Amino acid sequence: MRLQWIIIGYAILVTGRFFWRALRVSLQEWLLRTEPTPNSWEEDLLLAHGMHGPHSAKTTPPAPLKR
């Protein structure tokens, strides 16, 4: 009877460690995906005002008008 409880306890321990590692790895991956870039707040501010960030091709100044 005691051997049976040792086996059950070990199985619970192994299963718990497996799920804990899976949760930790998936949480780390999620945090890496959602981690903001250093200049993201600047880009958000520019986009909020209708301007384009450094990733855009429209960052060159407009050509002067010819009369």
Distance bins in CASP14 RR format, pairs under 12 A and 6 or more apart:
PFRMAT RR
TARGET T0000
AUTHOR 0000-0000-0000
RMODE 2
METHOD distances of the structure
MODEL  1
1 7 0 0 0 0 0 1 0 0 0 0 0
1 8 0 0 0 0 0 1 0 0 0 0 0
2 8 0 0 0 0 0 1 0 0 0 0 0
2 9 0 0 0 0 0 1 0 0 0 0 0
3 9 0 0 0 0 0 1 0 0 0 0 0
3 10 0 0 0 0 0 1 0 0 0 0 0
4 10 0 0 0 0 0 1 0 0 0 0 0
4 11 0 0 0 0 0 1 0 0 0 0 0
5 11 0 0 0 0 0 1 0 0 0 0 0
5 12 0 0 0 0 0 1 0 0 0 0 0
6 12 0 0 0 0 0 1 0 0 0 0 0
6 13 0 0 0 0 0 1 0 0 0 0 0
7 13 0 0 0 0 0 1 0 0 0 0 0
7 14 0 0 0 0 0 1 0 0 0 0 0
8 14 0 0 0 0 0 1 0 0 0 0 0
8 15 0 0 0 0 0 1 0 0 0 0 0
9 15 0 0 0 0 1 0 0 0 0 0 0
9 16 0 0 0 0 0 1 0 0 0 0 0
9 17 0 0 0 0 0 1 0 0 0 0 0
10 16 0 0 0 0 0 1 0 0 0 0 0
10 17 0 0 0 0 0 1 0 0 0 0 0
11 17 0 0 0 0 0 1 0 0 0 0 0
11 18 0 0 0 0 0 1 0 0 0 0 0
12 18 0 0 0 0 0 1 0 0 0 0 0
12 19 0 0 0 0 0 1 0 0 0 0 0
13 19 0 0 0 0 0 1 0 0 0 0 0
13 20 0 0 0 0 0 1 0 0 0 0 0
14 20 0 0 0 0 0 1 0 0 0 0 0
14 21 0 0 0 0 0 1 0 0 0 0 0
15 21 0 0 0 0 0 1 0 0 0 0 0
15 22 0 0 0 0 0 1 0 0 0 0 0
16 22 0 0 0 0 1 0 0 0 0 0 0
16 23 0 0 0 0 1 0 0 0 0 0 0
16 24 0 0 0 0 0 1 0 0 0 0 0
17 23 0 0 0 0 0 1 0 0 0 0 0
17 24 0 0 0 0 0 1 0 0 0 0 0
18 24 0 0 0 0 0 1 0 0 0 0 0
18 25 0 0 0 0 0 1 0 0 0 0 0
19 25 0 0 0 0 0 1 0 0 0 0 0
19 26 0 0 0 0 0 1 0 0 0 0 0
20 26 0 0 0 0 0 1 0 0 0 0 0
20 27 0 0 0 0 0 1 0 0 0 0 0
21 27 0 0 0 0 0 1 0 0 0 0 0
21 28 0 0 0 0 0 1 0 0 0 0 0
22 28 0 0 0 0 0 1 0 0 0 0 0
22 29 0 0 0 0 0 1 0 0 0 0 0
23 29 0 0 0 0 0 1 0 0 0 0 0
23 30 0 0 0 0 0 1 0 0 0 0 0
24 30 0 0 0 0 0 1 0 0 0 0 0
24 31 0 0 0 0 0 1 0 0 0 0 0
25 31 0 0 0 0 0 1 0 0 0 0 0
25 32 0 0 0 0 0 1 0 0 0 0 0
26 32 0 0 0 0 0 1 0 0 0 0 0
26 33 0 0 0 0 0 1 0 0 0 0 0
27 33 0 0 0 0 0 1 0 0 0 0 0
27 34 0 0 0 0 0 1 0 0 0 0 0
28 34 0 0 0 0 0 1 0 0 0 0 0
28 35 0 0 0 0 0 1 0 0 0 0 0
29 35 0 0 0 0 0 1 0 0 0 0 0
34 40 0 0 0 0 0 1 0 0 0 0 0
36 42 0 0 0 0 0 1 0 0 0 0 0
36 43 0 0 0 0 1 0 0 0 0 0 0
36 44 0 0 0 0 1 0 0 0 0 0 0
37 43 0 0 0 0 1 0 0 0 0 0 0
37 44 0 0 0 0 0 1 0 0 0 0 0
37 54 0 0 0 0 0 1 0 0 0 0 0
37 55 0 0 0 0 0 1 0 0 0 0 0
39 45 0 0 0 0 0 1 0 0 0 0 0
39 46 0 0 0 0 1 0 0 0 0 0 0
39 47 0 0 0 0 0 1 0 0 0 0 0
39 53 0 0 0 0 1 0 0 0 0 0 0
39 54 1 0 0 1 0 0 0 0 0 0 0
39 55 0 0 0 0 0 1 0 0 0 0 0
40 46 0 0 0 0 0 1 0 0 0 0 0
40 47 0 0 0 0 0 1 0 0 0 0 0
40 53 0 0 0 0 0 1 0 0 0 0 0
40 54 0 0 0 0 0 1 0 0 0 0 0
40 55 0 0 0 0 0 1 0 0 0 0 0
41 47 0 0 0 0 0 1 0 0 0 0 0
41 48 0 0 0 0 0 1 0 0 0 0 0
42 48 0 0 0 0 0 1 0 0 0 0 0
42 49 0 0 0 0 0 1 0 0 0 0 0
42 51 0 0 0 0 0 1 0 0 0 0 0
42 53 0 0 0 0 1 0 0 0 0 0 0
42 54 0 0 0 0 1 0 0 0 0 0 0
42 55 0 0 0 0 0 1 0 0 0 0 0
43 49 0 0 0 0 0 1 0 0 0 0 0
43 50 0 0 0 0 0 1 0 0 0 0 0
43 51 0 0 0 0 1 0 0 0 0 0 0
43 52 0 0 0 0 1 0 0 0 0 0 0
43 53 1 0 1 0 0 0 0 0 0 0 0
43 54 1 0 0 1 0 0 0 0 0 0 0
43 55 1 0 0 1 0 0 0 0 0 0 0
43 56 0 0 0 0 1 0 0 0 0 0 0
43 59 0 0 0 0 0 1 0 0 0 0 0
44 50 0 0 0 0 0 1 0 0 0 0 0
44 51 0 0 0 0 0 1 0 0 0 0 0
44 53 0 0 0 0 1 0 0 0 0 0 0
45 51 0 0 0 0 1 0 0 0 0 0 0
45 53 0 0 0 0 1 0 0 0 0 0 0
46 52 1 0 0 1 0 0 0 0 0 0 0
46 53 1 0 1 0 0 0 0 0 0 0 0
46 54 0 0 0 0 1 0 0 0 0 0 0
46 55 0 0 0 0 0 1 0 0 0 0 0
46 56 0 0 0 0 1 0 0 0 0 0 0
46 58 0 0 0 0 0 1 0 0 0 0 0
46 59 0 0 0 0 0 1 0 0 0 0 0
47 53 1 0 0 1 0 0 0 0 0 0 0
47 54 0 0 0 0 0 1 0 0 0 0 0
47 55 0 0 0 0 0 1 0 0 0 0 0
47 56 0 0 0 0 1 0 0 0 0 0 0
50 56 0 0 0 0 0 1 0 0 0 0 0
50 58 0 0 0 0 0 1 0 0 0 0 0
51 58 0 0 0 0 1 0 0 0 0 0 0
51 59 0 0 0 0 1 0 0 0 0 0 0
52 58 1 0 1 0 0 0 0 0 0 0 0
52 59 1 0 0 1 0 0 0 0 0 0 0
52 60 0 0 0 0 0 1 0 0 0 0 0
53 59 1 0 0 1 0 0 0 0 0 0 0
54 60 0 0 0 0 0 1 0 0 0 0 0
END
